[in-house]
C-alpha cells in the first residue's frame, strides 16, 4: 500500500494540473461565444463544472474528503440562504433575478459551485499571503485568514458583475446602481456573506483540521501551493479578455481593475510560494 500512495498522489497532481490547463484554454476560447446567449449559458455551466472539479480535488488533497465536503456544504448553505433572501427581500445584495438561461429556480444551483470554487481559492490564497501554508489555524490567524480571503473573493465579484449582469444579462438588477449598473449594496452584501461562511469554516478547521505527517509531506511543495494563484490568475485573464467581446467602458474598466487587483494578488501569491525556502 505504501508503495502505491506516492504514485497515486502524483497521478492526482497531474490530473489537477491537466484540468487547470484545460480551464486555461477554455477561458481563451470562451470569449468567442459571448455574443450568442445560448452558447454563453452553456459555456458558463462548463466553465463552472471545470473549476469546481479541479478545486474540489485540490481541497480533498489538503483537507481530506470529509472536510472538503463540509467546506462545500457550509459555502452552499450560507450562500443559498442569503441569495434567496436577497431575491425575496433585497437584503443583503439588493433586488435582482437570474436569467432563465441559468435554470428555472429563483437562485440557480450553479451559484453554489461558484461560491465554493472561488471561496476555496481565496481561502488558500489568504493562507499563502499570511504564511500559513500547511499549518493548522491557531490564535489570531483564525480571524485574519478568513478576513483576507473575503477581500480576495470580493475582488473577483467586483470585476465580473458589471460584465455578467449589465452586458450579458445573466442576472438583472431591479434597481441598477452606480457601479456600471451594479448597486453598491451588492459588494457589501458579498463581503458579509463570504466572511460569514469563511469564518465558520475557520472556526471549524481550527479544531478539526488534522495534518498527518504523510499529508504534510505531500502538500509541502511549490507546485501544490502554486495551483490556487494560477487558477485565480486564469479567472482574471478571462475577465481581461472580455475587451475582445465588447470594447467599451465596462470591459475596459473591468480589465484595468482586474489587472491591478486579481492579477496583483495572483502574482504576489506566486512570488511568496517560490520564495518560500521551506517548500
LUMNU-916067 format. One record per residue (C-alpha): residue in three letters; x, y, z; residue number from 1. Coordinates in steps of 0.05 Angstrom, whole numbers, m for minus. Example, Ala and Ser with C-alpha at 12.3 -4.5 7.8 and 13.67 -1.06 7.14 Angstrom:
NODE ALA 246 m90 156 1
NODE SER 273 m21 143 2
END
This chain:
NODE UNK 0 0 0 1
NODE UNK 54 50 18 2
NODE UNK 89 40 m49 3
NODE UNK 26 58 m86 4
NODE UNK 9 120 m46 5
NODE UNK 63 166 m77 6
NODE UNK 43 144 m147 7
NODE UNK m30 157 m132 8
NODE UNK m15 227 m106 9
NODE UNK 28 241 m168 10
NODE UNK m30 219 m212 11
NODE UNK m79 265 m177 12
NODE UNK m28 322 m181 13
NODE UNK m21 312 m255 14
NODE UNK m97 307 m263 15
NODE UNK m107 373 m228 16
NODE UNK m54 408 m269 17
NODE UNK m84 378 m333 18
NODE UNK m152 405 m313 19
NODE UNK m121 473 m298 20
NODE UNK m91 473 m369 21
NODE UNK m159 454 m398 22
NODE UNK m191 510 m358 23
NODE UNK m139 559 m383 24
NODE UNK m151 540 m456 25
NODE UNK m227 542 m445 26
NODE UNK m221 613 m419 27
NODE UNK m185 633 m482 28
NODE UNK m239 602 m526 29
NODE UNK m296 625 m482 30
NODE UNK m290 695 m509 31
NODE UNK m315 673 m578 32
NODE UNK m382 651 m551 33
NODE UNK m401 714 m512 34
NODE UNK m446 742 m566 35
NODE UNK m490 680 m570 36
NODE UNK m537 678 m509 37
NODE UNK m547 602 m515 38
NODE UNK m473 587 m521 39
NODE UNK m458 637 m465 40
NODE UNK m503 599 m416 41
NODE UNK m476 531 m438 42
NODE UNK m404 554 m431 43
NODE UNK m418 584 m363 44
NODE UNK m440 515 m339 45
NODE UNK m379 482 m370 46
NODE UNK m331 533 m340 47
NODE UNK m364 526 m271 48
NODE UNK m360 450 m275 49
NODE UNK m287 452 m294 50
NODE UNK m266 499 m238 51
NODE UNK m309 463 m187 52
NODE UNK m278 395 m203 53
NODE UNK m206 418 m200 54
NODE UNK m217 460 m137 55
NODE UNK m254 404 m102 56
NODE UNK m197 355 m117 57
NODE UNK m150 409 m92 58
NODE UNK m190 415 m27 59
NODE UNK m190 339 m17 60
NODE UNK m115 338 m24 61
NODE UNK m107 390 31 62
NODE UNK m164 374 79 63
NODE UNK m188 304 61 64
NODE UNK m256 284 33 65
NODE UNK m296 297 97 66
NODE UNK m271 367 109 67
NODE UNK m274 384 34 68
NODE UNK m348 364 34 69
NODE UNK m360 405 97 70
NODE UNK m327 464 63 71
NODE UNK m374 455 4 72
NODE UNK m436 446 47 73
NODE UNK m422 507 90 74
NODE UNK m410 552 30 75
NODE UNK m471 523 m5 76
NODE UNK m520 531 53 77
NODE UNK m497 601 72 78
NODE UNK m495 627 0 79
NODE UNK m562 596 m19 80
NODE UNK m595 624 43 81
NODE UNK m572 696 30 82
NODE UNK m582 692 m45 83
NODE UNK m654 671 m36 84
NODE UNK m664 722 20 85
NODE UNK m639 777 m25 86
NODE UNK m683 756 m84 87
NODE UNK m743 759 m36 88
NODE UNK m726 819 8 89
NODE UNK m668 856 m24 90
NODE UNK m621 841 35 91
NODE UNK m562 838 33 92
NODE UNK m545 846 m41 93
NODE UNK m605 884 m68 94
NODE UNK m665 863 m110 95
NODE UNK m648 822 m173 96
NODE UNK m668 760 m211 97
NODE UNK m629 709 m251 98
NODE UNK m636 697 m326 99
NODE UNK m679 635 m344 100
NODE UNK m619 611 m384 101
NODE UNK m586 591 m318 102
NODE UNK m644 549 m295 103
NODE UNK m716 551 m271 104
NODE UNK m701 561 m197 105
NODE UNK m701 632 m168 106
NODE UNK m628 620 m149 107
NODE UNK m595 572 m198 108
NODE UNK m556 515 m167 109
NODE UNK m496 533 m209 110
NODE UNK m485 590 m160 111
NODE UNK m465 545 m102 112
NODE UNK m410 513 m143 113
NODE UNK m381 582 m159 114
NODE UNK m384 603 m87 115
NODE UNK m346 541 m66 116
NODE UNK m293 545 m120 117
NODE UNK m278 619 m111 118
NODE UNK m285 614 m36 119
NODE UNK m234 558 m31 120
NODE UNK m185 592 m79 121
NODE UNK m190 656 m38 122
NODE UNK m181 615 26 123
NODE UNK m116 583 0 124
NODE UNK m90 650 m27 125
NODE UNK m101 680 42 126
NODE UNK m62 623 73 127
NODE UNK m4 637 25 128
NODE UNK m5 713 37 129
NODE UNK m5 703 113 130
NODE UNK 49 649 111 131
NODE UNK 4 595 138 132
NODE UNK 13 543 83 133
NODE UNK 5 474 115 134
NODE UNK m7 500 185 135
NODE UNK m70 488 225 136
NODE UNK m102 555 240 137
NODE UNK m89 579 310 138
NODE UNK m97 643 351 139
NODE UNK m108 708 313 140
NODE UNK m100 672 246 141
NODE UNK m169 641 256 142
NODE UNK m197 710 244 143
NODE UNK m143 741 199 144
NODE UNK m144 688 145 145
NODE UNK m219 690 131 146
NODE UNK m218 766 131 147
NODE UNK m163 769 78 148
NODE UNK m196 713 38 149
NODE UNK m261 754 38 150
NODE UNK m226 814 6 151
NODE UNK m195 768 m46 152
NODE UNK m262 737 m65 153
NODE UNK m298 804 m68 154
NODE UNK m244 828 m116 155
NODE UNK m268 775 m165 156
NODE UNK m341 794 m157 157
NODE UNK m323 868 m165 158
NODE UNK m296 853 m235 159
NODE UNK m345 802 m261 160
NODE UNK m413 831 m240 161
NODE UNK m415 890 m289 162
NODE UNK m399 844 m348 163
NODE UNK m442 785 m327 164
NODE UNK m502 827 m306 165
NODE UNK m501 893 m344 166
NODE UNK m473 867 m410 167
NODE UNK m493 794 m412 168
NODE UNK m557 796 m372 169
NODE UNK m543 732 m333 170
NODE UNK m577 766 m275 171
NODE UNK m616 831 m275 172
NODE UNK m619 884 m221 173
NODE UNK m687 913 m206 174
NODE UNK m656 979 m185 175
NODE UNK m589 986 m223 176
NODE UNK m534 1021 m184 177
NODE UNK m478 1070 m198 178
NODE UNK m422 1019 m210 179
NODE UNK m436 1003 m283 180
NODE UNK m507 984 m265 181
NODE UNK m489 946 m201 182
NODE UNK m515 973 m134 183
NODE UNK m462 986 m82 184
NODE UNK m502 942 m33 185
NODE UNK m482 882 m75 186
NODE UNK m409 887 m56 187
NODE UNK m421 900 18 188
NODE UNK m470 842 16 189
NODE UNK m418 798 m16 190
NODE UNK m368 817 37 191
NODE UNK m416 800 92 192
NODE UNK m438 732 63 193
NODE UNK m368 709 44 194
NODE UNK m339 729 111 195
NODE UNK m394 692 148 196
NODE UNK m382 625 114 197
NODE UNK m306 632 115 198
NODE UNK m306 650 188 199
NODE UNK m349 590 204 200
NODE UNK m301 546 166 201
NODE UNK m241 577 200 202
NODE UNK m270 562 269 203
NODE UNK m287 491 247 204
NODE UNK m220 476 216 205
NODE UNK m182 505 275 206
NODE UNK m209 446 314 207
NODE UNK m217 390 263 208
NODE UNK m161 401 212 209
NODE UNK m115 342 223 210
NODE UNK m48 346 187 211
NODE UNK m16 278 188 212
NODE UNK 59 272 171 213
NODE UNK 46 238 105 214
NODE UNK m4 293 86 215
NODE UNK 43 349 106 216
NODE UNK 97 319 62 217
NODE UNK 50 313 3 218
NODE UNK 27 386 6 219
NODE UNK 92 419 27 220
NODE UNK 117 435 m43 221
NODE UNK 116 494 m90 222
NODE UNK 73 462 m146 223
NODE UNK 17 447 m97 224
NODE UNK 13 517 m70 225
NODE UNK 20 547 m139 226
NODE UNK m46 517 m162 227
NODE UNK m90 569 m128 228
NODE UNK m53 631 m155 229
NODE UNK m52 600 m225 230
NODE UNK m127 585 m225 231
NODE UNK m144 653 m195 232
NODE UNK m99 686 m247 233
NODE UNK m135 647 m302 234
NODE UNK m202 674 m277 235
NODE UNK m172 744 m280 236
NODE UNK m148 731 m352 237
NODE UNK m219 712 m372 238
NODE UNK m245 779 m348 239
NODE UNK m189 818 m381 240
NODE UNK m202 782 m448 241
NODE UNK m273 809 m446 242
NODE UNK m247 870 m483 243
NODE UNK m247 826 m545 244
NODE UNK m322 812 m533 245
NODE UNK m343 884 m529 246
NODE UNK m294 941 m528 247
NODE UNK m330 992 m485 248
NODE UNK m324 1030 m419 249
NODE UNK m346 970 m378 250
NODE UNK m298 918 m407 251
NODE UNK m240 967 m409 252
NODE UNK m250 989 m337 253
NODE UNK m261 917 m313 254
NODE UNK m196 896 m348 255
NODE UNK m159 952 m313 256
NODE UNK m189 937 m245 257
NODE UNK m176 863 m254 258
NODE UNK m103 874 m273 259
NODE UNK m88 917 m212 260
NODE UNK m127 874 m162 261
NODE UNK m134 800 m181 262
NODE UNK m71 796 m224 263
NODE UNK m32 830 m169 264
NODE UNK m57 781 m116 265
NODE UNK m42 721 m160 266
NODE UNK 28 747 m176 267
NODE UNK 42 765 m103 268
NODE UNK 20 695 m80 269
NODE UNK 63 661 m133 270
NODE UNK 124 702 m111 271
NODE UNK 110 683 m39 272
NODE UNK 107 610 m57 273
NODE UNK 170 607 m98 274
NODE UNK 209 650 m48 275
NODE UNK 190 603 9 276
NODE UNK 251 561 23 277
NODE UNK 213 513 68 278
NODE UNK 172 486 10 279
END
